[in-house]
Amino acid sequence: MSGGLPMAPRAALYDWGLRVVALEDIVNDGSYPNRAPDAVLAVQGALGEIVNVGHAIEQGEPVYLVQFDGCVVGCLEEEIAPAPPGLLPEVDDAPPPPRRAPEESAR
């Protein structure tokens, strides 16, 4: 569809805040400042978190801004997938502090 109107945006599969893994090396296409073109911005298997969701205007497809270690990168759905549970530390899942034995707390 060249030269026509932009496509209607397709609904995003993933929401911001979702922890994801890079399915392939994410390479600078020249749009990332202060990094060489073709520099690897996130290696395959890198863990990150979606910090924003937008759309590519002409294609109407979702674009995800993902915070990887050291940089925020624009990714397409085919470049990322939800991270399996346990790959990233969960703050809410921290174990509770150890309990004292009843005889210790009575002292």
Secondary structure, 3 states (H helix, E strand, C coil): CCCCCCCCCCCCCCCCCCEEEECCCEECCCCCCCCCCCCEEECCCCEEEEEEEEECCCCCCEEEEEEECCEEEEECHHHEEECCCCCCCCHHHCCCCCCCCHHHHCC
